[in-house]
Amino acid sequence: MWCVPARKESGLLLIPPRASVGPAMPDPAPLVSAAAIAAAATRIAPHVRRTPILRLAGRELGLANPVTLKLELLQHAGSFKPRGAFNRALRAEIPAAGLIAASGGNHGAAVAYAAHSLGVSAEIFVPTITAQAKVDRIASYGARVIQGGATYQDALDACRIRQAETGALDIHAYDHPHVLEGQGTVGVELEQDAPDLTHILVATGGGGLIGGIAAWYSGRAKIISVEPEGCPTLHAALKAGLPTPAPVGGIAADSLGARQVGALMFPIAQAYVAETILVPDAAIEAAQKFLWNHLRLIAEPGGATALAALLTGALDLPSDARVGVILCGANTDPRKAG
């Protein structure tokens, strides 16, 4: 049932992606180009924060290699998502019905924030697993929140029905070229601020963030996908050779719980994602605690997932590796972050 809610105050698995099978996928180059990502960075600059980086000596994490954190959890609406939302909205003519989106939470908050900033209305569909902190944040920007269904896919199905009725501009959470271009601007900033990085760890759900970043770098750094064991979307797709349904579960399901990766990002991943790592929920929780106890940063489970792979020692890093980690979201109850 869909409803508008009341307001309330180490096990590790890796897979190399190169040896894929299945039908041929489109060439990634025309889907999301570096020029389009650079143009998106200019377009959205007045509307998003240029988030800082934090350089850490390896010893601070018990590692031999230095680590650079990209603090995208300090972005407007609490995650990287406004980048894609604004780029999509600014490249379209917004109808009288405003914006509409389905989300596990963070994308919905981003679209609601974009709508508020641009002076238009928004409707956001979220599943019942969406954390109350995220529902509250979406509503705080004046959007109408419609909650129901067990998963993001349920919310997406309901959103599509409503969009056909109203004609609102649909802003997909990850499977649209303008959204991918916007998310790729994280890579633009990171390469400008930390050009020495050799490895970049990115949490993956539907794949918009890693798809955009991988398209920007295009092989200039080793891009590594990190996913919860309960949401192995890209891991399953690369193993199968095409986007395929995967399980949705675990503590990061509200942000990384897409049923399968986007069709647009998949050929980019095949070309430019070097490997995928699956981490257990316990490792994600440990990464959240590390961020709070050592850096006083609050990250939601999905936001700490990439760091979890590093703290577990899952990566076999060369001695001269310089590692970047995207901390991509902070929308959680602060009491659960440490």
C-alpha positions in Angstrom: 0.0 0.0 0.0 1.3 3.5 -0.9 0.8 6.3 1.6 2.1 9.7 2.6 3.7 9.1 5.9 3.3 11.3 9.0 6.3 13.4 9.9 8.4 12.3 12.9 10.9 14.2 14.8 34.5 -10.3 6.9 33.7 -12.3 4.5 35.0 -10.8 1.2 34.3 -11.7 -2.4 36.1 -10.3 -5.4 35.5 -10.8 -9.2 37.5 -9.4 -12.1 35.2 -7.9 -14.7 37.2 -8.3 -17.8 36.2 -11.9 -18.7 32.5 -11.2 -19.3 30.1 -13.2 -21.4 26.7 -12.6 -22.9 25.4 -10.2 -25.5 27.6 -7.4 -26.8 26.9 -4.1 -25.0 27.2 -0.6 -26.6 30.5 1.2 -26.8 30.7 3.3 -23.6 32.3 6.3 -25.4 29.1 7.8 -26.9 27.0 7.2 -23.8 28.8 9.5 -21.3 31.8 11.5 -22.7 34.4 13.4 -20.8 33.4 16.6 -22.6 29.8 16.1 -21.4 30.9 15.5 -17.8 33.1 18.7 -18.0 30.2 20.7 -19.3 28.0 19.3 -16.5 30.5 20.5 -13.9 30.2 24.0 -15.3 26.4 23.8 -15.5 25.8 22.6 -12.0 28.5 24.6 -10.2 26.2 27.3 -9.0 23.9 24.7 -7.4 26.2 22.2 -5.7 29.1 22.3 -3.3 32.6 21.5 -4.4 33.3 19.0 -1.6 36.7 18.9 0.0 39.2 16.1 0.2 40.9 14.8 3.3 44.5 13.4 3.0 45.4 10.6 5.5 48.7 8.9 6.1 48.4 5.2 5.7 49.2 4.6 9.3 46.0 6.4 10.3 44.1 3.5 8.8 46.6 0.7 9.6 47.8 0.7 6.0 51.1 1.2 4.1 49.5 3.4 1.4 48.3 7.0 1.8 44.5 7.5 1.4 42.5 10.5 0.2 38.9 10.7 1.2 36.4 12.7 -1.0 33.9 14.1 1.4 30.8 13.9 -0.8 28.8 13.3 2.3 29.0 17.1 2.9 27.1 17.7 -0.3 23.7 19.4 -0.3 21.0 17.0 0.8 23.6 14.7 2.4 24.9 12.8 -0.6 26.4 13.1 -4.1 23.0 12.8 -5.7 22.2 16.5 -6.3 24.9 16.5 -9.0 22.9 14.2 -11.3 19.5 15.7 -10.3 20.5 19.2 -11.1 22.2 18.3 -14.4 19.1 16.4 -15.5 16.7 19.2 -14.5 18.9 22.0 -16.0 19.1 20.2 -19.3 15.3 19.9 -19.7 12.2 22.0 -19.9 10.5 21.4 -16.6 6.7 21.0 -17.0 4.1 22.5 -14.8 3.8 19.2 -12.9 7.4 19.7 -11.8 9.8 16.8 -11.0 9.1 13.2 -10.1 11.5 10.4 -8.9 11.7 7.1 -7.3 14.4 6.6 -4.7 15.7 4.6 -1.8 16.1 7.9 -0.1 19.2 9.9 -1.1 18.2 10.5 -4.7 14.7 11.6 -3.5 16.3 14.1 -1.2 18.4 15.4 -4.0 15.5 15.8 -6.4 13.4 17.4 -3.7 16.3 19.8 -2.9 16.7 20.6 -6.6 13.0 21.3 -7.0 13.0 23.5 -4.0 16.1 25.4 -5.3 14.5 25.8 -8.8 11.1 26.8 -7.5 9.2 23.8 -8.8 7.2 21.0 -7.2 8.3 17.4 -6.7 6.8 14.1 -5.9 9.1 11.4 -4.5 8.3 7.6 -4.3 10.2 5.6 -1.7 9.9 2.0 -0.4 9.1 1.1 3.2 12.8 0.2 3.8 13.7 3.9 3.5 15.1 5.2 6.7 12.9 7.7 8.5 15.8 10.2 8.5 15.7 10.2 4.7 11.9 10.4 4.5 12.0 13.5 6.8 14.8 15.1 4.8 12.8 14.7 1.5 9.7 16.2 3.1 11.8 19.1 4.6 12.4 20.4 1.1 8.6 20.6 0.4 8.3 17.5 -1.7 5.3 15.2 -1.5 6.5 11.8 -0.3 4.7 8.7 -1.3 5.9 5.6 0.6 5.1 2.0 0.0 6.3 -1.3 -1.5 9.2 -3.3 -0.2 12.0 -2.3 -2.5 13.3 0.5 -4.8 11.9 -1.4 -7.8 8.4 -1.2 -6.3 8.8 2.6 -5.8 10.0 2.9 -9.4 7.0 1.0 -10.8 4.6 3.3 -8.9 6.5 6.4 -9.9 6.3 5.4 -13.6 2.5 5.1 -13.3 2.2 8.5 -11.7 4.5 10.1 -14.2 2.4 8.9 -17.1 -0.6 10.6 -15.4 1.0 13.9 -14.6 3.7 14.5 -17.3 6.2 15.5 -14.6 9.9 15.4 -15.5 11.2 12.0 -14.4 14.7 12.1 -12.9 15.9 8.5 -12.8 18.2 7.7 -9.9 21.0 6.4 -12.1 20.0 5.1 -15.6 20.0 8.4 -17.6 22.9 10.0 -19.4 22.4 13.4 -17.9 22.4 11.9 -14.4 25.5 9.9 -15.1 27.2 13.0 -16.4 26.3 14.9 -13.2 27.6 12.1 -11.0 30.8 12.1 -13.0 31.6 15.6 -11.8 32.8 13.9 -8.5 35.6 12.5 -10.7 36.4 15.9 -12.2 36.9 17.5 -8.8 38.8 14.5 -7.4 41.3 14.4 -10.3 41.8 18.2 -10.1 42.4 18.1 -6.3 44.2 14.8 -6.1 45.8 14.1 -9.5 48.2 11.5 -8.0 45.6 8.9 -7.2 46.1 5.4 -8.7 43.1 3.6 -7.2 39.6 4.9 -6.5 37.1 3.0 -4.4 33.4 3.7 -5.1 30.3 2.2 -3.5 27.9 0.8 -6.1 24.1 0.4 -6.1 22.4 1.2 -9.4 25.8 2.4 -10.7 25.3 6.1 -11.5 28.2 7.3 -9.3 30.8 4.7 -10.4 29.6 4.9 -14.0 30.1 8.6 -14.1 33.5 8.5 -12.3 34.7 5.6 -14.5 33.6 7.4 -17.6 35.6 10.5 -16.5 38.8 8.7 -15.7 38.5 6.3 -18.7 41.4 4.2 -17.4 43.6 6.9 -15.9 43.1 5.3 -12.5 42.0 1.9 -11.3 38.3 2.2 -10.4 37.1 -0.4 -7.9 33.5 -1.1 -7.1 32.5 -2.0 -3.5 29.1 -3.4 -2.7 27.4 -5.0 0.3 27.1 -8.8 0.2 23.3 -8.2 0.4 23.2 -6.0 -2.7 25.7 -7.4 -5.3 24.3 -5.7 -8.3 27.4 -4.9 -10.4 29.2 -8.0 -9.1 26.3 -10.1 -10.4 26.1 -8.2 -13.7 29.8 -8.5 -14.5 29.7 -12.2 -13.7 26.7 -12.7 -16.0 28.0 -10.4 -18.7 24.8 -8.2 -18.6 22.7 -6.4 -16.1 20.8 -9.0 -14.2 18.5 -9.0 -11.1 20.4 -9.4 -7.8 19.3 -9.8 -4.2 18.4 -6.7 -2.2 19.1 -6.8 1.5 21.3 -5.7 4.4 22.0 -2.5 6.2 22.8 -0.4 3.1 19.8 -1.5 1.1 18.0 1.9 1.2 20.9 3.5 -0.7 22.6 0.6 -2.5 19.6 -1.6 -3.0 18.9 -1.3 -6.7 17.6 -4.6 -8.2 20.1 -4.4 -11.0 22.6 -1.9 -12.4 21.7 0.5 -15.1 21.9 -0.4 -18.7 23.8 2.8 -19.6 26.5 2.4 -17.0 27.1 -1.3 -17.6 29.3 -1.0 -20.7 31.3 1.7 -18.9 31.9 -0.7 -16.0 32.9 -3.4 -18.4 35.5 -1.1 -20.0 36.8 0.8 -16.9 35.9 -0.9 -13.6 38.9 -2.9 -12.6 37.3 -5.2 -10.0 34.4 -5.6 -7.6 34.6 -6.3 -3.9 31.7 -7.5 -1.7 31.8 -6.6 2.0 29.7 -7.9 4.9 27.4 -5.7 6.9 29.8 -6.0 9.9 32.6 -4.4 7.9 30.3 -1.5 6.8 29.4 -0.9 10.5 33.0 -1.0 11.4 33.8 1.6 8.8 31.0 3.9 10.1 32.5 3.6 13.6 36.0 4.3 12.3 34.8 7.5 10.6 33.1 8.7 13.7 35.7 7.6 16.3 38.8 8.8 14.3 37.5 11.7 12.1 34.2 12.7 13.6 32.4 12.1 10.3 28.9 10.7 10.2 28.3 8.3 7.3 25.3 6.2 6.5 26.0 2.5 5.7 26.1 3.1 2.0 28.4 6.1 2.5 30.9 4.0 4.4 30.8 1.0 2.2 33.8 1.9 0.0 35.9 2.5 3.0 34.9 -0.9 4.4 36.8 -2.7 1.7 40.0 -0.7 2.5 39.8 -1.3 6.2 39.3 -5.0 5.8 42.5 -5.3 3.8 40.7 -6.8 0.8 42.8 -4.9 -1.7 46.2 -6.2 -2.7 47.8 -2.8 -3.3 51.2 -2.1 -4.8 53.6 -0.3 -2.6 53.4 2.9 -4.6 49.5 3.0 -4.7 47.8 6.2 -3.8 44.2 5.4 -2.9 41.0 7.6 -3.1 37.8 6.7 -1.4 34.4 8.3 -2.1 32.4 8.9 1.1 29.1 9.3 -0.7 26.4 9.8 1.9 25.5 10.9 5.4 21.7 10.5 5.7 21.3 8.5 8.8 20.3 8.9 12.4 23.5 10.2 14.1 23.0 7.8 17.0 23.6 4.9 14.5 26.8 6.2 13.0 29.2 5.5 15.8 
